[in-house]
């Protein structure tokens, strides 16, 4: 009855897709260019390059950053597996570092300890929309002559020290998957301030083709393309971009609504001494892509039991953020000790958060959570009211 998440899509997005289909230009074309310009303006970056999803964005970021075979890239294991997979795609090795328990983001102190002569970059993740400490990692990259890449899959609309995520460094990768704050179904974006990165990213996303389809189509003279390097088919369609333009117009409002829901959860649960709530530092601004609660050892129920009981009551939840090094695809490849990351995965629960989520729904989630943990509830909502 209550999902973990759902995209906020309206008649406007449907009409935009419909109009684009009827225009006859449905692959990468004018709507993609418009979306890119608007997204760059929104983040404050000089350029934005639309791609098929955030995983392909991360792959291309690795290529233009000249990460290759036997190089090492420091990143968190506490992230969706696409983060570290993108490093492996180019033949490099992900070096997993610990995260900070308060915000689920890479710990700069632990990351520095893992830098070696083979380290070429640090890949930070703005986990569940909470900004990582960008300045601390910038300083590390200057100190050790490393590239900084940001996995901002969850962070559209988040901000760090007064500037939106996407502004601060030369390679920032976003996702528009349905679980994200705004969605184009699938889709991704890379922001950059470097002209050389921009030009090469445009080549790489379209087979390394020297002339894109739109230029060839609109030219009054016959022209022929050249494929100047090994490229990929990582393009976004104009249908997706048309939806993205409408979603971007609503992004600030969506983030404000998500923050209101996060505040409702905080006020309902802040008195509980057996959980830890998300912590937002000064000058950090989260879009609350997810709301993660950590269950301490004195919690009356174990995480999995709590999740099942909530599901029985009609409330979908998700486990804590995965640890990539624990997945089958990484067994035997990387031997690492990450007790903080593993503890966060094993003892965290993501609660439903989406827009619009009305008072009836938030009350229902809160009341169920409190009742199941044998705490006198602030609310008296009957658990069968939504059935």
N, C-alpha and C positions, 0 to 999 in steps of 0.2 A: 504493500500500500504506500509506503514512504520509501522512495529510492534513495540511494546514496548520493546521486547527482542526476541532473538532466539539463540539457542546453536550453537557453532562453532564446527561442526562435519564434517569430511572429509572422503575420501576413506580409509584412514589409519584406522580409527575407525571401518568402515564397514568390512574391511579385517580382523582386529583383532577379531571382533565378529564372522565372518565366520570361521576363523581358529579354534576358540575355540569350536564352535558348532561341527565341524568335528572331533575335538580331542576326543569327547565322554565324556568329563568331563565338564558338564555345570552348576552344582550346586556349592556350596562353595568348592573350591579346590585349585590347585596350583596357578592359576591366582590371586585369592583373596589374598593369602599369599604374592605374588610378589607385588601386589598393596599396601598392608599394609606396607611392608618394604620400598618401594619407598616413600610413603607418610610420614612415620615417618622420613626418612632421609631428605625429603624436608622441613618439619617443624622444625626439630631439636629435636623432641620428641623421647623418648626412644622406645615407642611402638605406634602402630596404630591398631585399631580393626574395620574392615569393617562391616557395618550393612545395613539393608534394606532401611533406610532413616534417616534423622536427627531427626525426632520425636521419633523414636525408640532409637536413640542414647541418646537423652535427658532423655527418660524414664529409660534406663539402668544406666545413670549417676546418676539419683536420687536414684536408688536402691543401687548402690555400695557406694554412699556417705551416706547411712543409713538415708535417709530422709523418714519419715513415718507419720502415722496418727497423726493429731493435731500439727505437726510441721509447722513452717512458713518459707517460702522462699521469700526473697525480689527480685523483678524483675520489669522490665518496663511493663506497659500496652501497650505502644507504640511498638508493635511487632506483628508478625503473631501469631495467637492464639495458635499454637503448643507450644510456649514457656511456657505459663502458664498452658496449658493443661497437660504437662508432670509432673508438680508439683501436680496437682489434681489426676493424675493416681495412685500416691502412697499414697493418702489419706491426703496429706499435703495441706496447704492453701497458695495460692499466695498472697503476700502483695505487692501491686503495689506502686511504687515510681515514682517521676517525672523524666523527662529527661532534658537534656540541650538543649536549642533551637538551638544552633549553630551546633551541630553534631548529634542530635537525639538519643544520648546515655544516659544511666542511670546517674543521678546526684548523686555523692557520698555524698554530704552534705545532700540532702533530704533522701537518702537511710539510712544514719546513724540515722536520726530522727525516722525512722520506726522500728528500731531494738527493740525487746522485749525479754523476757526470753524464749519465744517459738521459736525464730529465730534460724534456724540451718544452713542456707546457703544463699548466694547471687548468683543469676543467672544473669550475665551480658550478654548483646547482642551487638555484633559488627554490629550495624544497617547499612544496605545497604552498607556494606563493610568498613565503617569507624570505626577504632579501638576505643574501649572504654578505659577509663583511668584505665588500669589494675593495676598499682602500687597503686593507691588510694584505690582500692577495696581489694587488698592484705593486705594493712595496716589495713583496717577495719576488715578483717577476722582474722587477728592476734590479734587485740585489743579485739575482742568479741568472739574469739574461734569459728569461723564459717568456713564452707566449701565454696570454690569459684568454681563455675561452669561457663564455658563460652559457650554461644550459638553463635557459629561461622558459622551458616548456610550460611551466605552471605560472609564470610571473607576468603575463600581460596585465598592465594596470597597476602593478606594484611599483614602489618607488624607494630610492635610497638617497638619503641626505638631500632631499628636495628635487631630485631628478628622477624621471621615470626609468625603470629598467629598460635597457636597450640603448642608453645614452653613453654609458661609462667606459666601454672598452670596444675593441675593434672587431670582435666576433661574438655576437649575441644571438642565440637560436631560440625561436618560439614555436609553440604548438597550438593548433586550432582543432585538436581532437574534441569529440563531444564531452569528455570529462573536464575540459578546460573552461576558463571563465567566458571566453567567446569561442565560437566554433564555425568552421566551414565544412563540417563533416570529417574530412581529413584535410591536412594542410599545414604549412609551416612558413616561417619567415626568418631571414637572417638580417640583422642590422649591422652596419659598419660605417666608419668614418674614413676609411682608406680607399682611395680611388683604385689602386691596383687590385685590392681584394674584390671590389665591386665589379670591375671589368671581368675578372677571371671567374667569379661566381656565376655571372650571367652566361659565360661560355659553358661552364661545367654542367649546369642544370639542363642544358639543351644539346647534349651530344658533342660538345666542343664545337658547335657550328658557328662560323664567323658571321653569318647573317641570319637573323631569326625569321621565322615564318611571316610575321607581320610586316617587317621591312620589305621582304621579297614580294608579298602580296600587294602592298600599297605603292610599290615603285613603278614609275612610268616606263622604265626600260627593263629589258631582260637582264637579270643578274644571276650569278651562280654562287652558291655557298662553297666554303672550304671547311673541312673538319680539322681544326688546327691542333687538337690534342684529344686524348682519350676523355670522353665525357659521359654523361649519364642522362637518362630520361627522368628528371626530377621536377618536371614542370607542374605548376598549379593551373587549373582550368579557369576560364573566365566565369563559368557558373559559380565555382567556389569563391572567386574574388568578389563577385557581385554580392554574394551573401556576406562575405567578410567586410565589405564597405559598410553595410547596414549594421553589422555587429559592432564594428569599431565606433560608430556614432553613439552606441549605447554603453560603451565599455565603462566610462566613469560612473554612470548611474548604476550599472550592474555591480561594480566594485563597492559602491556606497551601500547598496542593499545587502551584499554579502557581509560587509563589516557590521551592519546592524544585527544580522543573525548571529555572527560570532560574538558580539557583545551580549546578546540574550543568553547564549550558552555560558559565557564567562560569568555573568551575574548569577545564573542558576547554580553553578558548580563551584564557585570560588571558595566556598566555605568547607568543601570536602578535603580532609587531610590525607586521603589515600589516593589522590590523583594529582597529576601535574598538567596544567593547562598551557596552551601555546603562549610564548613570551615574545612580545614585540618591543624591541629596544627603541630608545629615543632616536628620531630621525629615520626610522625604518617604517615603511608603510606596506602592509601586506594586503593582497587582494583576497586572502583566505580562500584559495582554490580548494583546499580541504581543511577540515577542522579535526586535528589529531589530539587525542587525550591519552596521556601515559598513565597506566595503572601501577601504582607502587605496590611493594610487597605486602602491605597491610590491607590491600583492597579486598573486600568481602568475597568477590568472585574472580576467578581466573578469566583472562581475556577471551579465550575461545568459548567458554561457558556463557559469558555475558553476551557475546555475539550471537550465539544460538538462541538464547532467551529473547533477545531483541528481535531476531528474525521471526521467532514464533509469535511475537506480538505485532508482526507486520512491519518491522523497521529494518531496512537493509543497512549494513555497516561493512567496513572493510578492515582487514588486518593492518598493522603498522607497515610502513614503507619497507619494501623488500630489501634484502642484502644480496647484491648480485653475486658475491663470491660464494654464496651458499647454493646457487642454482646449479643444476646438473651440467649445463653448458660450460661451467667454470671449474668443475671438479678435476683435480689433478693438474690444473694450470697455475693456480695461485694459492699459496699457503700464507695466510695472514691472520693475525689475532686482532679482532675488533670487538671487544666486549661491549662497548657503549652502543655501537651500531646494532649488534645482535640483540641486545637488551631492548632497544627501542622497537625493533621489528616484532619481537616476541610479546611485548607488553603494552603496545599501543593499539588504539582503536580509532578509526575514522568515522565520525558521525555524519548523518545526512546534512548537506548544505547546498542549496540551489536557489535560484530566483525564478519565479516568486515562490517563497515558502511562507505561508501565512501563519498567524498566531496559533490557529488550531493545530497545525502540524508541528510547530516548534514546541508547543505545550505538551503535545502527545509524546514526542521524543524525550523531552526533559522528564516528564512524569514517569515514563517507563524506565528510564535510566535510574532515577532516584528510587523507585519502588523495588527494582530488581537488586539494588545494592543495599536494601534494608535501611533506608534513610527516610526519615519523615519528609514526605514531599511538600514542596511549596505549592503544588498544584493538585487539584482533585479530579482531574480529567479521567473519565472511565476508559480503560484500555481497550474497550470494544467499540468506542465511539466512531472510529473510522472504518470498522469492518462492515 
